[in-house]
Amino acid sequence: MGVPVGTRQGQARVFVDHGRGVVKASPTLRGELVSETMDELVFTDGRVLAAFPCSARTGRGFAARFILLDELAHYFSDDLEGPQVARRVF
């Protein structure tokens, strides 16, 4: 699983959207795409590119090959996690 994490869900979706463009332009990758949503691209063999918002809770339990922490210094949560969310997400 590849996981881009953004300050908001929409920001993380930008990375998935760019990935979608690369996949659609490649005959090889396009043939391996099984399903897609706004937040997720699923490929054969269970490979997934999924967008996550900055929350320490959302990423728990997932095995990721790479994690992109977009603007980590600006991670802040309006719920109970507050300004310490960056440390918890990292």
Buried (B, 14 or more C-beta within 10 A) or exposed (E): BBBBBBBEBEBBBEBBEEBBEEBEEEEEBEEBBEEBEEBBBBBEEEBBBBBBBBBBBBBEEEEBEEBBBBEBEEBEBEEEBEEEBBEBBE
